[in-house]
Amino acid sequence: MNILIAEDDRDDFLMLEEAIETILPDFNITHSRDGKDLLQKIDAHALPNLIFLDLNIPKINGIDCLIKIRERKELQGTPIIIYTTSSNFQDIDLCYKHGCTLYLVKPARFRDLVEQMRKILLQGRAEEILEKTHERLGLFIQASATMPYSVNADWTEMQLLAGGELLASGNAPGDWLRTNILPEDRSELLNTIQKAIHDKSVFEMEHRVVLAGGAIGWVFSRAIPVLDDHGRITEWFGVASDITKRKSMELELREECRFLEQVTNGTPDLIYVYDLKEQGFTYVNGRMYEITGITPEYIYTLGSGFLLKKVHPDDHEKYSQYLSRLHTLRDGEVREVEFRLRSADGFQWFRSRDHIFKKADGFVRQVIGIAQNIDYEKTLQGVLQSEQGNLGFN
């Protein structure tokens, strides 16, 4: 029996290996410490009869490994046991949606682990596990508003396997495209389907649907092709998740952001958010482009390179040191710095005032600031100093 274990924690791996050795007299274990190595070893070794998969393995996490494994026809029937410390409902839900056979939370005691391995490996519970998986999957489908479905090879016929009460068409196969998809969305959806058919790849898309009662909702749909021995698609199995609430929240957030954008763009000052960890701007208002000629999108990619491009060379050190000390800001404290910024008309003076915008684990992560143009003020100071010098004042 070939067993593949993906586990980055050495102690957890050794304990699982010892538990299996206690139960099985004849087995071969292949160990991977990360997801990338796991997928490579599946290709390099004999196909496993059983896979233990930790969710938190590095490089490629357990969920993504599970998805990639289930996409391969020769591994679609291989038992995959998620072996993890997480008892989070969303993790459990996601794993069963993507085809795990059993979700096993790591026990604290070795004897409990041995008992679990005994039940899994010796007592012929394959049918029981599968039955429980289907039961749990059904419960998760009901709880998470998902709709499993199957379609034929060219997507002309669809059958909802559960959750049909969500859509206008119910569980009736019928013309699903005409009944459930808005006319203006059909072309994009069909193009995405045709690309998946052509590439024999996973279909994924967020799109609008007509809900029962006639309202418009959103779903995230993901389907995997089933291939015959000749590599031809015979059918597809997929799941559509109701994301209407999330899309509604995103729309509200975009409206709020649009309102705030109009407010911040209406001011003559520069408004920005600076991330101390990433050492770059995560937000600048439209005034920044008007002054510097650099688009916000490009500024976000510059990081500390913004200093070299736009801040006066004589102010580099002062401005850089100022930014490096912002992590010591206290709640309610405001700090300021004056510097020159390159514009289309040459360098102009600005005064920035910064205070804490976001903290993480008790440390300052981001600051929000307003930079006011003080070029006129600096010019007046220069004129005044010049006149004082002419009059003999020190």
N, C-alpha and C positions, 0 to 999 in steps of 0.2 A: 504494500500500500504506500503510495507516494503522497506525502503530506507536505504542503508548502506553508510556512509560517512567516508572516510579515510582522515583525515586532522590533522596535528600536531599543526597548528597555531590556538590557541583558538579563537582569534578574527575573523579569516576567517571562522571557523566552525560556530560560533554564527551568523555571518552575512548570511551565506548560509542557516542555519536552519530557520532564521527569514524570509528570502525570500521565502522559500518553504512553511512556515506556512501562509504567506500572500496569497498564491495561492491555496494550497490544504486544504480542510476542514478536511480530514480524512487521517492520515498517521502515520507511526511509524518509527522513526529514530534510528538507532544504530550507535554509534560513535566509531571510532578507531583512536588512536593517532600515531600508527606505523603499518608497514606492517605485522609484525608477529602477532600482536593482530587482525588485519583485517582478516587474514586467519583463525585464531582460532575461531573468532566470526561467520564466514561463516559456520563452522562446528557445532557450538553450538546453533545457532539460526535458525529460519525459513529462507529458501532461499530468498534472496532479490529480489525485482522486479526491482530495479534500484540501481546502484552503482556510487557514486562520488569518484574519486580517484586522490589524489594529487601526483605529480611526486616525490616530495622531502621529502616524509615521511621517518623517520628513521628505522633502523634495517633491513627491506626489502623494497627497493625503489619501486616507483610506477610501473616502467616498469616490474620489476621482479614479482610484484604482479599480474599485468595484464596477464603476460605469464602463471603464475600458475593458475589463475582463468580460462583462456580460455582452459587450458588443461583438465578441468573437464567437462564432457559431460553435466551434469545437468545445467551448467552455460554458455554454449556456446552461448545461445540465449539471455542471460541477458544483457540489455543495460548497457554499462560502459562509463561514461562520465569523461574524463580526465579534472580535474579542477585545473589549475596551473597558475603560473605567467610567465612561460616560453613560448616565442613565437619563439623559436629556430626551424629552419626548420628540423634539424636532429631529435629533440624530436618529432615533429609532424609526421614525416615520420615513425619513429620507432613505435609510438603508433598505427598508422593506420595499419602498417604491422602486429602488434601483436593482432589486433582485437578490438580496441576501437570503440565505436559507434559514439562518438562525441568528438572533442578536443575543450575545452572551456578555453580561457585565462581569468583569473580573472579580472573583471572590477573594475575600481577605485571607481565608485559611486554605492551606494546601489540601487538606482532606476533603473540603468542599469542592475544590477543583477536580480532584480524582473522581469524586462521585459524579460530577457533571460529565467528565470524559467517559466514564463507564456507561452512562445512559446514552450518550451520543454514539460511541464507538462499538459497543457490544450488544446492546439490547434491541437492535434491529428497529430503531425508531424512525427510520427514514420516512415512512408513510405518515407517522404521527407528527413528525416535525413539519412535513409538507402541509398536512391538514391544518396544523396550528398556524402555520405561516399564512395560509389562505384566510383563516379566520381573523387573524390579526390584521392582515392587509385590508380585509373588508371593513374592520372597525376603523382603521386609519383612514380609509377612503371616505367613510361617513364623517369622521371627525375633521378631516382636513379639506373637505370640499374638492376632491379630485375625481376625475372621470376617466377610468381606464377604457380604452377602445381598441378595436382592430379594424384595419382597412385592407382591401385587396391590393394587389401589386401596383395598380395605377391610380389608386385613391379615388376611384369612382364610386365605391360602395363602402360605407362605414357602419359599424355596429358598436354602439356603446355597451360596454360590459357592466357598467354600474354608473350611478350618478346622473342618469338621463333626465331626472326631474329638474335639473338645472337649466337645460336648453329648451328652446322652443319646439324642437323636433321630438323631444323625449327620447325613448329608446328605439323608435322606428328607424330602420335603415334609410329608406327614402333618399331624396336629393339633399344631402347634408349641406352642400355648398350653397344651394339656393335658399334653404330654410334657415341656416344658422349664421351665414356670413354676409355682412353688408356688401352691397354691390361695389362700392368704391374700394373695398379691401380685397376683393377676390383676385385681382390680377397679381398683386404682390404675394399673396398666399400661394397661388398656383405656381408662380415662378420659384418660390422657395421649395415647394414640393417637387417640382421638376428637377431642380438641382440635386436634391437629396436622392431622387430616383436615378438620375444619371450617374452620380458619384457612389451610389449604394452606401450612403452615409446616413448618420443620425439626422433626423429632421427636428429642428428646434425653432420655435417662433412664438413671440407674444403677439396676439391679435385680438380684435374685437369679435364678439359673438352676440347673437340675439338670444336673450334669456327667455325662459318661460314667463309669459305675461307681456312680452314685447319690449322690455327694457333692454338697454345696451350694456353689456359687461365686457370684461377682459379675461382671457385665459392665457396661460403659458403652456404650450403643447410641445411634447417631446415624444418621438416615436423611433423605434429601432426596426430595421428591415430583417426579415427572416429569409435566408437563402437556401436554395436546394443544393444538391450535390454538384450541380453544374455552375453554381455561383449566380443563379438567376433569382430575383426577388419573387417570393411566393405570396407574402403578405407582410403587414406591418403591425406591431403592437406598440401602443403608446399610452400616455397619461396626459390629460389636460387638467391643470390646476387653476382654480378660480383665483385670479389676482385683481378682481374688480376693486376691492377696498384699497389695495396698495396703489393702483393706478389713480384712484380718486384722490388719495393723499398726495401723490406726486403732482397731480394737476393743481391742487391747492397750494402746494409748496412752490410750484413754478409761478403761480399768480402772485404769491407773496414776494418771491424773489424779483419778479418783474416790477412790482410796485417799489421795492427797495432800490432796485437798479435805477428807476426813474428819479427817485429822491437823491441818490448818491451822485448820479450823473448831472444833476441840476446844480450842484455846488461847484464853486470855482476851486475848491481845495482837492488835494489828492487824498483818497480814502483807501486804506489797504488793510489786509490781514497778513501777518508775517509768521511763518512757522519756524520756530527756533531749532527743532530737531532736523527738519529737512533743509534748513537754511535757504528758504525761498518764499516768495509770495504765493499765497493760495487764493487771494482775491485782490484785485485793484479795480477802481471805478474807471469809467470812460475818460475821465480827465487825464489819466496817465498816458493814454494814447495821444491825446491832443497835444500834450507837452513834449513827450519823448519820441513820438512817432512809432513806438513799439506796441504791437497788439497785446492785449492781456494774455492771450493763449501762449504767445512766445515768451512773455515775461515769466509765466509759470514754469517754463522749461529752463530758464537761465540759472535759477538758484543764485549762488553767490556771484556768478558771472555778471549779474546786473551791475555790481559795483564797478567792474572794469569797463563796462560799456557806457554808463551814463553818469556816474558820480565823478566829480572833478578829481583829477589825480592827487591834488594836494589834500583832498578830504578823505581819500581812501582809508588811511590808517585810523583817523578819528571816527569815521562812520562805522568801520568794521569793528573797532573796539566797543563802540556803543552797542551794536547789535549783540556782540558776544556777552555783554553784561546784563542783557534784558532778562535772563533767566533768574536773576535775583530780585526782580520786581515783587513788591508786596501788594496784597489786596488793597485797592483804593489808591495806590501810588501812581503818579503820572511823571514820566521822564521825557525830556526833550533834547533835541540835538539840531544844530544848524549845519547845513551843507549845501553845496552847489550841484545842480542837476543840469545835464546837457539838454537843451531844447533846440528847436529849429532856429532860434534867434541867438544861440550861444548859451553860455551857462547862466542860470538864474539861481538865486538864493531861496532856500526853503527852510522852514522850521517845522520839524516833526515832533508831535506829542503822542506818546505811546502809553497804553495801559493793558493790563491782563485781559485777554479775550477768552482763552480756554486753558484749563489745567488738566493734567493727567497724572494719576497716582501722586497727587500733592505737588507736582512740579509744573512750572509754567511751560506750556506747550506752544501757545500762539499768543501774539499781541495784536491789538487793533490800533491803528494810528491815523492821524490826520496831519497832512503836511500842507502848510500854508505858504504861499508865495510872499517872501519878505524882501524881494529884490529892490522895491522902491524904498523900503525902510533902510536897507543897507546903503543905497545910493545917497540918501539924506545924511546918514551917519558919516559917509565919506566926505560929502560937501562940508558938513559942520566941522569935521576934524581939519579939513584943509583951511577953512576960514580961521579957525582957532590958531592954526600954525602961522598964518599970515599976520595975525594980530599979536603974535608972540606968546600965546598961552602954551603952557606945557601940558 
